[in-house]
């Protein structure tokens, strides 16, 4: 990347753009001044990818897409935009064509899967009293409480939405595995990261919320991708 890219952060299920708050502070400390965070509707992969494409299209220069969790599927679908210079996956789905987050999850169901509960409108929630242990067990109980209360539930049908043309097949990529993840099984993360042809794969002893529990390490990986030549 000859020009420092705008970093666009893409959140996943059960969270919003604010999940990136600690990483944003670290990236600013590292000298990154052009930072954006998408707020996804979490209504379908098509809707979420389109929202991300609109954010990308607002930038005149190169863009680095960073996806956490389901946000990895979003950057995989939206990342073929010509402005996109690279993809960073943070404990994230990186599906191939015809694969869905739900299908990948079924390969090795994570511990937290038992704590998901649909509501009468078709949204899928993490049970509030189980959120800390499922999503962010390496954060404080208070942080887990806030994340659980403010969680942003996806439409359950989004789990089944399939990737059409995976951007990682034509873009440089980086991947961070969370070895203590209870939402995306670490074995699934290792499998997905292994086929990316990634420039770098790191493993952190972290929960699914590595972006909150290990922001220094996550920001360092993003910084490395942003300054890749």
N, C-alpha and C positions, 0 to 999 in steps of 0.2 A: 504494500500500500504506500504509494509515494506521497499521498496527502493523508493527514490524520483524519480518520473517518468520524462522522457523527455516530455515536453509540446509541442504538435504540434497544431498550430493555423491554422484554415481553414476558409478562407474568403467566402463571399457570392456573389450574383449578384451585378453588378455595382460597384465593387471594386476589389482590388487586395490585396496581402499580406501586403502591406504598410498600409492598414486600421488598422492594429494591432499596429501601431508604439507606441502610448501612453501606451497601455497595456504592450507591451514588456518592456518598460522602468520601469514601475511599478513592473512587475514580477521580473526583475533583482534587483530592490531595495529590494524586499522581499526575495532575496537570491536564486532565481532560475537561474541557469547558463546553463541548457540544454534546450534551446528554439529553435524551428524551426517553420517556417511559409510556408505552401504550396502555390504555385502559380498555381491555377486551370486553365485549358483551357476554362471551361464553355461551352463546346460543347455538353456534354451529362452527365447524372448522372453516367453512366458506365465509361466514360473517367475520370471524376473527382474523382470517388471512386478509380479507378485504380491508378491514380497519387498519391492519399493519401496513398493507401496500399503500394506503393513503398517507400514512405517516412517512413512509419511505419516499414517496413522490414529492413531499414538501421540501426535500433536501436536494440541493443542486450538486453536491459532491458525493463521495463514497460513504457508504453506511455499513456499519458492523452490527449485525443482528445478534442479540443475546437472548436465549430462551430458557426459562426455568420450567421444569415439569412439563405440563401440556404445552407450554409456550414453545417447547422444542418442536412439537408437531406444527405449530403455527409458523415458525421461521422456516421449517422444512418446506411448507406449502407456499409461503410468500417470498422466499429467498431467491427466486429466480429473477426478480426485478434487476435490471441492468445496473442500478446504483449499488447493489449489495456486493461488498468485497469479501465478506466472510461471515461465518456462523459460529457462535459459541453456545454449547449446550451445557447447562448447569443442572445436574441431576434430572435429565430431561428425556422425553421421548424423541427419538430420531427415526421415524418410520420410513420404510421403503414404499414404493408405489404399491397400492392395494392393501397396505397395512393400516391399522387403526390403533389408537392408544389402548382401547379395550382388548383388542386381539393380542397385542403384545403383553398386556397385563396378565392375560390368562396363561401365558407360557410359564410364568412363575408368580403366582398370586402373592402380593405383599401382605405383611402382618396387618396393616391398617385397613385392608379391604373389608374385614369383618365389621368395621366401625362406620361404614357408609350407610346412609339412610335416605331413601327418596321421599319427597313430599308429594302432596296431592296435585301439584302443578307440574310434576315431571322434573323438578330440580333435585340434584343429588348433593346431600350435605355430609360432612363429617360430624358425627355426634359430638355436641359441644363438650360433654364431659370426657370424651375420648380424644379430643383434638390434640392436646399436648403430647400424649404418648404416641399418637399416630403420625403427626406431621412434624413436630418440632421438639422432640424429647430432650435435645441438648440446649434448649433455651430455658429461661426461668419459667416457673409456673405462672407468674404474672404475664409474661410475654405470650405464653401459650393461651392463657385466658383471653387476652385481647385479640389474638389471631383467630381464636375459635369463635368469639362473638362477632367479629367483623368479617368473617369468611364470606367469600363470594362464590356461591354455588353455581355450577354449570348445569345446563340442561343435560340430563342423563344420556340423551340420544347422541350428544357430541362425542361420547366415548367410541361410538361406532363409525364415526366419519373417517373415510380413508384418504390417504395422500394420493395425489395424482402424479406429480412430477417432482420427485425429491431434489431440493436444491443442493443437498450435500454431495450429489454426484458430479456437480460442476463448480462448486465453490469450496474454498479452503475452510476447514472446520477445526474446532477445538472442543474438548469434552472434559467435564468434571464429574467423576463418579462419587456418590455418597455411600460409603461402606456400611453405614447403619441406617439406611433408608427404609422406612416402613410403608411408603406410599408407592414407590417404583422399586421393585426388587433389585438389589444390587447385581444379581446375576443377569437380569434383563439389561441393566445399564452397561455391564461389561460386554454383553453380546452386541448391543447397538453400537457402542463406541468402537468395538473391534472391527466393524465393517465399514466405518466411515472413511478410512484412510486419513485420519486426523493428523494434523501437524503435531499435536500434543494431547495426551490423555493424562490427567492426574486423578488420584484417588484421595479423598479427604475422609477422615473418621468423623462423619457428620450425619445428621438426620436429613430428611428430605428438605428441610429449610436451611440448607448450607449457605444460601445467600444472606441469611440473617445470623447464623451461628459462626460462620467462617468468612466474613466479608473481606478481610484482608487478603486471604488466599484466593477467593473468587475474583476479587478486583485485580489481583496480580495476573491471573490467567487472561482476563479480558484485556488488560493493558498489553500483555504480550501479543495477543491477537491483533489489537489495534495498531501496534507498532511493527507488525510483521512486514518485511520487505520481500 
